[in-house]
Amino acid sequence: MAIRVKCRHCKTEMGHLSGQSALQHGRVKQMREEFAEEFITQDEEGTLTVTSICEHCEKSLRDNPNYYAMQKWIQ
């Protein structure tokens, strides 16, 4: 099982843990239970993808609060 962290807005990959590193990470199971529906998906190969917000998108949202009301603000 590998873990990937991607921005939910621009889809930029912000991080990646290989299968062995991911298994050794103690909070993976707890994270899946707490945030699975909203932030974590798993593909057919078992790779977990955690969605978050990258620094660029966070700054854009902070500078343009009206973007929060939009379903998709990156074209």
C-alpha positions in Angstrom: 0.0 0.0 0.0 1.4 3.4 -1.0 0.1 6.8 0.0 -0.2 9.8 -2.3 -1.1 13.4 -1.2 -2.7 15.5 -3.9 -4.3 18.9 -4.0 -8.0 18.6 -4.4 -8.2 21.7 -6.5 -5.3 21.7 -9.0 -4.4 17.9 -8.6 -0.7 18.6 -8.0 1.0 15.7 -6.2 2.4 17.1 -2.9 3.9 13.9 -1.5 4.2 10.2 -1.8 5.1 7.3 0.6 6.1 4.0 -0.9 4.3 0.8 0.2 6.8 -0.1 2.9 7.0 3.4 4.4 3.2 3.7 4.4 2.8 0.5 6.3 5.3 1.6 8.9 3.4 4.9 9.4 1.3 4.4 12.5 -1.4 6.9 11.9 -2.6 5.5 8.5 -5.4 3.4 10.0 -6.6 6.1 12.3 -6.6 8.6 9.5 -8.6 6.3 7.3 -11.3 5.9 10.0 -11.6 9.6 10.7 -11.4 11.1 7.2 -12.1 8.3 4.8 -15.3 9.6 3.2 -14.2 13.1 2.6 -10.4 13.1 2.0 -9.2 9.5 1.3 -9.8 7.2 -1.7 -8.2 3.9 -2.5 -7.6 2.5 -6.0 -7.7 -1.1 -7.2 -4.0 -1.5 -6.5 -4.5 -0.5 -2.9 -2.9 3.0 -3.2 -4.4 5.5 -0.9 -4.8 9.1 -2.2 -5.3 11.8 0.5 -6.6 15.1 -0.8 -5.6 18.3 0.7 -4.9 21.9 -0.5 -1.5 23.0 -1.8 0.1 26.3 -0.8 -0.7 27.9 -4.1 -4.4 27.0 -4.0 -4.6 28.0 -0.3 -3.2 31.4 -1.1 -5.7 31.8 -4.0 -8.6 30.9 -1.7 -7.3 33.3 0.9 -7.0 36.1 -1.6 -10.3 35.4 -3.3 -12.8 34.2 -0.7 -15.6 34.1 -3.3 -13.9 31.0 -4.7 -15.3 29.0 -1.8 -18.8 29.3 -3.3 -17.7 27.9 -6.6 -17.8 24.2 -7.4 -14.7 24.4 -9.6 -12.7 27.5 -9.7 -9.6 26.3 -11.6 -10.1 26.0 -15.3 
